Amino acid sequence: MDRETWMYRLDRFSQEYLDNLLEFEKAANDHRVHRGKSHIWCPCTKCQNCQKFDDWHIIQGHLITEGFMSRYTRWSEHGELLSDGITVDVGSNYDDVNDSEDDNHDNLDQMLDDIEDDGTYTDYENFQQLIEENEKPLYEGCKKFTKLSAVLKLFNLKANNGRSDKSFTKTLEVINEMPPEDAKLVRWHAEERKRDGKMRHVADSPKWRNIDHEFEEFGDEIRNIRFRLSADGINPFKNMSSRHSTWPVLLCIYNLPPWLSMKRKYIMMSLLIQGPKQPGQDIYVFLAPLIEHMKKLRNSGVEVYDAYKKEHFQLRAMIYCTISDFPAYADLSGYSTKGKKACPVCEENTQFRRLKNCNKHVYMGHRRSLPKKHLYRTRGNLSDGEDEKEEMAPPMDGKTTFSRVQNLEVVFGKCSKNNQLNNWKKRSILIGDNWMNRVSL
């Protein structure tokens, strides 16, 4: 029976599977003895040749309960190599084959053990770096190679094939160009974005252009990052219990293409606030360290290396906008989204009604935002029974908004109160003094 069949198609609890598993046990034990090691790498779906065990029965249990990792019909980590398209056993003539796939894990373990045992190695920092590079995957999600094992693999190929230093250096340069250019994608919004007058990306918005105009030093460097901040409360226990609340605070990079900016790998969870209740206005206490870091990035920036342009530059960043639901909007903005003036755009002109039977407010007047001659303005039967004749008031600019909260004094905690008569309860931590006269919110 071929390996593809018994390794991946048979019932792993059947006697036939167990009998074939003895073939793998023999190959793995022969390879262990030949290499002079006490351990065997486990090729199950969870370990994937990244965990080693001295006891074969542990590996046997993994292979029965979890099964073999995908596409492992050639047991490369257990003494086999592929030569001219034929799988052969190299247990007896391993040292005579130069093209064999060396056991990277064994080689690295032996190398680091030798260095550590040798008392002549005095550069402790470099040795610690070797240890760290041996623990880091070559790239995110890579389980077969670490950064150090990949370098060792390339050097083995160079030595075994007698390649010149020049040829080897050129090979490394080509390999360096193969991985995805994340560094280049930070420039996508300025260099590769389609510009046809349509709203395809956040960079097409008037606000993006206003920032470029008002803060020329920031806008001139296209690699400067514009973050979107999002916060919301979740319950991780799959029920509606009010005894626990978890609030993640996320940062998304708007410089990236729209099909990447919302991918999980490009979203940074900067805070995770946990407690018996939602933080409310006290969320500013938790946000304060993040805002301090953002101020530093906005004002002085940090020196970073651009792998695409191969140069150092001063990177700056800003919180471009926030996106949240209405309750989280209230916590972040300082405007209470409850009561008779719950709309932060309409404020005093918020249209509301009090439902007598349930004692709740509902908010009307949404048809005011439609064009003056829109058909739905006269379709009162679809709404509150009346025609809509009012116009929507224009939203406030940054100066007006700041004037509402400029003199607010807020004490954090349950007993905090202020003397404000409208729905503005606190000054948002996201509003900076030096920005209030320049950028609209």
N, C-alpha and C positions, 0 to 999 in steps of 0.2 A: 504493500500500500504506500502510495506517495505521501510525502510529508504534508502537503497542502491539505490532503483529505483528513488524515488522522489528527493533525494539530488544530484544525479550525472547523471541521464538520462533524466529527464524532461527538457523541455524548461524553463529556469529560468524566462522568462517573461510571462509564462502561468499562468492562474488563479489557476490551480491545484497546481503548485509549491508554489504560494503565500499563498494558503490555508494551505498547509503543513508547511510552514514557521512559521505559527502562533503557531504550536506545539513546535517548538524550542524556540520561543519568550517566551512562558509561562514557559518552563523549566528554561530558563536563568534568567527570572525575579524572579521566585520562589527561585532559588539558591542565587540570589543577596540579596533578602530580608532576607533569612535565615542566610546568612553570615553577614548581617548588613553592606553591602557595597553599594556604589552608582554607581559603574562601572560594566561593563560586558566585558569579554574578547571576541575579535572578531576572529571567526574561519575561515575567508575567506582565499583564497589561498595566499594573500599577507601578511596579519597580522599573520596568523597561531598561534593564541592564544598568541601572544607576544605584542599586542596592546590592550588597554582597552579604552572604551568610556562610558560616562555617558548617552548619548543619544542613545536609541535603534534604532532610525531611521537611524543613521549613519551606524550601523552594518547591518541593513536591506538592505541599499543601497549597501554595500560591497558584501553581499551574493547574491544579484540579479545580479550585474555587474561582479563580480569576481567568485562567486560560493564558495562552501565549500572546505576547505583543504582536501587533499586526506585521505581516510581511517579514517574518523571521524564519523562513524556511532554510536559509543559510545561516548556520550557527557561527557567525563571525567572531563573537565574543567567547566562544567555547571551543576554539581550535580548528575552525574551518576557514578556507578562503576560496575565492572563485578564480580558477585558472582556465583560460580558453573556453569559458562558458560551462565548465564542468565543476561540480562541487566535489572536493577531495578532502580527505582527512590528513591533517598535518601534524598529528600528535607525535609521530615517530621521526619526521624529518623537518621539523620546524626551523631548526637553525640553518638548514641548507637552502631555504627559500628566501630570496631577498625581497620579493614582491608581496610577502604576506602582510595581512592587516594586523599590526602589532596591537596588543591589548593595551590601549591607552591608559586605562585605569591602573593596571599593574605597573606599567613603566613609570607613571607619575608617582605612584605611591612609593616605589623603590627609590626613585630619584630624590624625593623629598625626605625619605627616611635616611638616605645616605648623607644628604646635606646636613640634616639635623644632628646625626651621630658624629659627623666630622667637626671637631672643635675648632678647625681653622677658619670657618666661615664667620667673619666678623661684622659684615654688613647686615645688621638685624632688620633694618627697615626694608631692605630689598627682599630678604627672606620672608618677611611677613607679607609683602606684596605678592610673592609667589604663592603663598598659601591662599590668599584671597582670590587670585586669578584662577586657582585650581577649583574654587568653589562657585565661581560665577559662570552661568551658562554662556555659550558663545553668542547667543541672541535670545530674546524673550521667547520662551516656550521650547528652546532646544534642550533635549534630555540626553543626547548622545555625546556631545562635546562641551567641555568647558573652554574658557579662553586659553588657558595654558595647554590643555590637551590638543587643541587645534594647532597651536604653534608647534608643539612637539611632533604632531603628525606631519606637518609640512617639512620640518627639518629632517624627519626620517626619510621622506620621499626624496629630498635633495641628496642626502648621504647615500642612499641605496642606489640611486640612478646616476651618481657622479655629475650632478648638474653644477654649472659654474655659478659663482656669486652673482654675476650680472644677470644671468637667466633667472635665477631665483628671485632677485629683486624685482625684475620686470613682472614676474608672476604675481608677486604680492601686490604690485600696483594695480594689476588687472582685477584681482580679487577684491581689492578695496573699493573698486568702482561698481561692483556687482550688487551689494546690499541696497535696500531701498533708501533713497535720499530723503529722509525726514527733514534734515537740515535745509534742503532745497525747498521743501513744501511750505516753509514759513514765509517764503517770498511769493507764493502762488498768487495771492490776492492782488499783487501789484504787477506781476510779470506775465501770468498765464490766464488771468480771469477774462472771460469774454465780455466785451463792452459793447452792448447793443441797445442801451437805454432801458433795458428791462431789469427788474429787481431779481438778480440771480444769487447774490451774495450780500452779506452785511456791508461789505465795502461799497456797494452800490447805493447805500442810504445817504441822505443829506447829512446825518449826524457824523458819519465817518469823514465826509469832506469838511464839515465844520471844524472838527478836531484838527485835521491837517492844516486848515487855514489859521486857526487860533493858536495852535502850538506847532509852529513851523519846525522847530528843532526836533520835536518828537515825530512829526509826520515825514520829515526828510529821510529818516532811516526806516526803510520798509520792513526791516527785521524786528522792529520794536513790536511787542506783543500787546494785543488788546484782549483782555479777558472778559468773559461773561460769568457773573456770580449767580449761583442758584442755591436756594435753601428751602427745605421743606421737612415736615415732620412725618416720620413713618413709624409703624409698629412692626418690629421684626418677628413677633410671635404669632402672626397669622390670626389675630383676633382683634376685636375692637376694645380691648381693655384700656381703661383710662389710667391705669396705675404705672404706666411706663411710656416714655416718649424718647425717640431717637431722632436727632436733627443732623443730617449730613449737610455740609457746606461745600459745594463743588465749584471748580473753576474750569471753564472750557476755553480753548484757544480759537479765536475767530480769524486768525491769519490763515488757517488751514482751509483746504477746499471743503465745501459743505458736506461731501460724502465721508469726510474723515473727522471733522470737528466734533461730531457727536458720537464717535466710536469710543468704547470704554477705555481703550489703551491711551487715548489722548485726553481723558478727563482726569483732573486731579482732585482728590478728596482732601481738601485743606483742613477741615475740621469735622469732628464727629461728637456732637453734644448729646449726652445721655442724662436722663433724670426721671423722676416720677411724673413731672409735668413738663409741658413745653416751656422754653426759656422766656417767651414773651419779649418784653422790652429789654430784659436782662441779656438778650442775645448779644448786645453790644459789648458786654464784658468779655465774652468769648471771642468776638470778632476783633477786639482791639489789637492783639499781636499780629493778626493777619494784615490789618490795615496799616500798621507800622511798617511791615515788610513791603507792602505795596507803595507806601510813601517813599521808601528808599529806592525802590525800583523806578518810581516815577521821576524822582528828582535827580539822583546821582547815578542810578543804574549800577550794573555789575559788569565786570569784564568777563566775556565768554569767548570761546573759540568756535568759529564757523567752519565746520568740516567741509562744507561745499565750496566756499570761497578760499579756504585754507588761510584764514586770517583771524586775528583777535579784534573784537570791537566792543563798544560799551552798549550793553543791552538795557533798554528801558521797557517798562510795562505799565499798564493802567487798567483799572476796572472800567470797561467800556459801557456796560449796562448790567442790569439784573433781570432775571426772569424767575417768577414764583407765582404761586396761587395767591388768592386774595388775603387769607389770614397771614401768610408769610410776608406778603407785601406790606401789611400793616406793621409788622415787627421791624422790617428793614427800612421802611421809609419814615416811620414816625407818625403816619396818618392813620387814625383809627377807622377801620372799615366796618364799623358797626353804628347803629343808630340812624337818625334822620338825615345825616349828612355823609353817608357812607361812601359816596362817589368822590374820589380824589380829584377828578376833573371838574365836576359840576360844583362841588362844595355846597355853598349856600343855595344853589339852584337845583339841588338834587330833588327829583320828584319821587315821593314815596307815599305809600298807603299802609295803614295799620290794619292788619287782619284781626278782627275782633275775636273770632272763635279760637284762634291759636296764639294770639298776642305776639305776632311777629310782623316785622316790616317787610314789605315788598317794594321793589323799585321800578318805576314806570318811566315813560318819556324817552325810550331808546330810539323811537322814530325821529327824534329831533336831529339825529346825525345824518339822516337821509337827505338827498337833494330836495330843494323846495317843492318841486313839482312831481315828486315821486308818487307813484300810484298808491303805495302802502300808507301814505300820510292820511288818505281819506278812507282807509279801510279800518274804521274804528271797531267794526264787528270782530276783527281778528285780534284786538287788543283790549282796550278799556272801554270801548263803546263810543269814543269821541274822536273827532278829527284832530290831527296834530298840526298846530300852526306856529309853534315856537321854533327858534333856531338854537343850535348848539353853541354855547359860549366857547371861544377859543381857549385852548389849554394855556396854563401859566408858563412863563419863561423862568429861567433859573433865578433871576433877581427877585421876582415876586415870591417865588417859593421860599427863598432864603429869608426874605423879610418876615415871613410868618413864623419862623423858628429861631431867628437870630438871637432873641433875648430869652428863650426858654431855659429854665433851670430845672433839670430833672434829677431826682434822686432815685437810684436804682433800688429795687426791692418791692415787696408787696405793698408797702404803704406809700409808695411814691405818688405824688400829685403835682400838678402844675396849675398855674392860674390862667391857662388858655381857655377862651370861650368857644373856639371852634374845635374841629376834630384833630388838629395838629397837637400831638401829645409830647413830642420830643424832637430834637434835632438829629437827623440821621447821621450816623458815623461815617457814611459814605460821602457826605457833603464837606468839601474842604474850603477853608476860608479864602484861599488864593484862587479858587476856581469859580466862585459864585458870580463874579461879574463877567465871566468869559464864555461859559458853556451852558446851554439850556439843558435841563434835566430830561 
